[in-house]
Amino acid sequence: MSYSTSLYLTGAEIGLSLAGLVLLLVTAWTGEKAARAITIAAVAALFGALSFNFSLFDDGVAGSAFGGLFLADGFAVFAKSLVYVATIACLIVAPRYFDARGEYRGEYPVLMLFNAVGMGMMVSATDLMTLYIGLEMSSLSSYVLASFARRDDRSSEAGLKYFVLGALASGIILYGVSLVYGFSGTTNYEGIRAAFSSDFPTGAMFGVVFVLAGLAFKISAVPFHMWTPDVYEGAPTPVTAFFASAPKVAAVAMLVRMATGPFGGQVEAWQQIVIFAALASIVVGALGAIGQQNLKRLLAYSSINNVGFILIGLAAATPEGMSAVLVYLFIYVFMTLGSFVALLMLRDADGKALATFDDISGLSTTSPALAWCLLAMMFSLAGIPPLFGFWGKFVVFQAAVQADMVALAAIGIAASVIGAFYYIKFVKVMFFDEPKVAGPAKAPVSHWVVLGLSVLVISPLGYLLTPWLGNLADLAAQALFYAA
Amino acid sequence: MEFPILSLMLAVPLVAAIACLFVNASTARMAALLATLIDLALGVLLWLNYDIGGAQWQFTERAQIFAGFQYALGIDGIALMLIMLSVFLMPICILASWDSITKRVGEYMAAFLLMEVLMIGVFAAQDLFLFYIFFEAGLIPMYLIIGVWGGDNRIYASYKFFLYTLLGSVLMLIAMLWMVNEAGTTEIPALMQYDFPVDAQLWLWLAFFASFAVKMPMWPVHTWLPDAHVQAPTAGSVILAGVLLKLGGYGFIRFSLPMFPDASADLAWVIFALSMVAVIYTSLVALVQEDMKKLIAYSSVAHMAIVTVGLFAFNVQGLEGAMMVMLGHGLVSGALFLCVGVIYDRLHTREIARYGGLSINMPKYALFFLLFTMASIGLPGTSNFVGEFLALAGIYEVSTFVTLVCTTGIILGAGYMLYLYRRVAFGLQKNADAAAMPDLNAREWAMLAPIAAAVLWMGIYPESFLAPMRQDIAALETRLASVAPRYDSALEVGAPRTQAANYVEPSHEGEGEH
């Protein structure tokens, strides 16, 4: 494998890193004045990475770079495209949000770029070392982003909590990685798989469990979900939207690649763990949300709930299951972006956020368009047809049934009804109750654009995407199993 | 490719629904009325062009625009009749809300038009998952209709309606996924011919039962219905009673019976037991209601129990009777809710005791109300008589005991309906405000007269309605023939005697002794 091929395959990451470094220097020189221009440049860089990604896919280029450290395949392209799209959306909505508080600085887009590089490495990693570097790169920028609103105590608190717990999780992963390395003698995915296929000692089992536990933290699956509501509530809303979308996609993709790659021969070793985490996430995510008054905390629990459904696809451990995970992620990204951007737009004339149920009661009379968009988002998250969120649940449950896990599917779907309760409460507050406070102020066009596109995707029109989306996801999932 | 009339029937209200969101109140009303009347005209066209005795599935449309399922429409006689019921009731619902809905009219009309799309879609869908999407999507507009425009306790009722029906139907989705995985097709006509393994049928049947029993609703999962009915606006109650309750019966006749015949036969006793309890219990509950809408809601549960009993009789009379009860009940209970709505609009109370002697100041109203009361009881010459008679005749061929209990329900039905009518329309005019209410206006005439005509038509010449369904019901009976239960009171054919009953053995001993 020549260096030129390796460099070509990692082109998106290299391009983004260079863009990040250059923009970092520009920020250092120009200060806050150029923050907006830097954001535009960062968005352009991400669009460049996105199109490069697609061109790789169209050319059918797939292969391993740097001697098996990094893999560019259909799966990586699918996951990275989602990550880039989500990052772009979070960059587009950020300036107007922070401007209202006079807190916007050029570091924000730069951190997002580095985060994107880290996430790209996470999904492409085929070696435990690359995986860890990508994970840390993404996590470290996330810690800073969480506390980006420096003058806000809650934001700093969120950053600190995220850092302490995230570092713990990283430590757990690293411990698991060291065990896996110790028992297999290699950090390469294929090598680990080969080593474990002949001999899978109990110690290696511990390694697998530790790695999975650490990854469960990153995707906020129960029982490692406790940080999510606090961090989501405290972090500035654009950052929360980002946390709930892009890094989650990357972490789930990484988990899927690990489960089917190095541990692909030991399905029975991790399947039970995933099943437990899936059902527990669905139930805890649903029950935890019921008592919440704060909208961001509620959506945090909703994301825990959604991770449960994603894990059901993973638990199936079949190509159909992995394809379902990808389809779910696609829909989930748009639902999450849409609902957090809608929350972002909920601020009164003084710029104060409308953050609780009391603040949005009667929203359908004070701001009908926003209320209808949120209604679509909530019914979609609840998985009620004909909204597109139903399709995500449909494919994961279909995969579970095809893998002969009917009981899992039945319990999971029955538990989803608990979740429906708080989603329809959202609708009830907006549509059935009388307004208590003045409605939200006029939102900027950039927010409406992101919200409008998300609503369009999750509307019934989204079903027209299913042949295209299903095809891409199938190709991506096959790449995963072909390599393994 | 023939003209896609079913798609057009879906498209017209859908376009009107979107338009209603953006226009003012009076335009929204006109647009909604126009769209529903166009759909009614299309429905009549559909009926006229339906080839009785022709292919089982007509007006079929297929389009492969989704992954995993397809856009497949098509109807048989059963679906045709239920679509006709929906498009017939819809303009009447819009008229019923003409004056009584004053806030957020555009959104209200949009929700109703969306309901119409989804109801037609449910009956016309020929793909299992397309059916599920239409079936489940109805929750959203109905939740909004009850919650935004409902009565005082609307929030509780809307939650209960939503969560009850959602919990009922999600398990059905898992069963559907399993069936498609097993049979390898999502086409409903193909699945109706597929023989699922007998031991799996039990679970599949139960999963579908969970959904349809809630929709129907059957005792003991009927409790959402009285709440939803009482709190919903008049037109919402009409749609609930007229069409949405029929989804349960349609589900049994389209899915449970033809797809899982063995399980249906094995578990028919469950249906019989629950239906018998429902008939007696809800009739007694209806007898003591103080609230008119609640009384009619409970009577709906009792009538639906006759439907389920007829369906699980596994014979032509039972099935035809069940369908006729569904159609007749759709018209009659809808009309009764409209009658309640007429006086509710004037006095703003549903309490029976607040009325009295209405036949004096509202004679025309009293006449219509009497007709629908009699139809609800099942008087010969009205729609419900045909259905109830057939259904009970069908079940009599299976179980005389079930027939005995269910027929008692008819008597109780006469009790609570006549008692209701006496308290509202006869007697003294004890309340001055009720006595001052004006008689029907032109709009209310336009709502009630067509239903009255249909009720009489169905009662006097039911053949118009039975003819399109006959072939489909015969096909269903053939499918069920191998598992049909035996008649519990069949006469035993004994061995013939060799001699007459009055034959006396001749004795020879004493002969000639004298």
Chai-1 contact restraints between the chains, C-beta under 6 A:
chainA,res_idxA,chainB,res_idxB,connection_type,confidence,min_distance_angstrom,max_distance_angstrom,comment,restraint_id
A,F379,B,I140,contact,1.0,0.0,6.0,A-B,restraint_1
A,P385,B,I133,contact,1.0,0.0,6.0,A-B,restraint_2
A,P385,B,E136,contact,1.0,0.0,6.0,A-B,restraint_3
A,P385,B,A137,contact,1.0,0.0,6.0,A-B,restraint_4
A,P386,B,I133,contact,1.0,0.0,6.0,A-B,restraint_5
A,P386,B,A137,contact,1.0,0.0,6.0,A-B,restraint_6
A,F397,B,L177,contact,1.0,0.0,6.0,A-B,restraint_7
A,Q398,B,L177,contact,1.0,0.0,6.0,A-B,restraint_8
A,V401,B,L177,contact,1.0,0.0,6.0,A-B,restraint_9
A,V401,B,W178,contact,1.0,0.0,6.0,A-B,restraint_10
A,V401,B,N181,contact,1.0,0.0,6.0,A-B,restraint_11
A,Q402,B,N181,contact,1.0,0.0,6.0,A-B,restraint_12
A,A409,B,I174,contact,1.0,0.0,6.0,A-B,restraint_13
A,A410,B,I174,contact,1.0,0.0,6.0,A-B,restraint_14
A,I413,B,V170,contact,1.0,0.0,6.0,A-B,restraint_15
A,I413,B,I174,contact,1.0,0.0,6.0,A-B,restraint_16
A,V417,B,L166,contact,1.0,0.0,6.0,A-B,restraint_17
A,V417,B,L167,contact,1.0,0.0,6.0,A-B,restraint_18
A,A420,B,L166,contact,1.0,0.0,6.0,A-B,restraint_19
A,I424,B,F162,contact,1.0,0.0,6.0,A-B,restraint_20
A,F431,B,V148,contact,1.0,0.0,6.0,A-B,restraint_21
A,F432,B,G147,contact,1.0,0.0,6.0,A-B,restraint_22
A,F432,B,V148,contact,1.0,0.0,6.0,A-B,restraint_23
A,F432,B,I155,contact,1.0,0.0,6.0,A-B,restraint_24
A,Y463,B,F66,contact,1.0,0.0,6.0,A-B,restraint_25
A,T466,B,F66,contact,1.0,0.0,6.0,A-B,restraint_26
A,T466,B,A67,contact,1.0,0.0,6.0,A-B,restraint_27
A,P467,B,A67,contact,1.0,0.0,6.0,A-B,restraint_28
A,G470,B,A67,contact,1.0,0.0,6.0,A-B,restraint_29
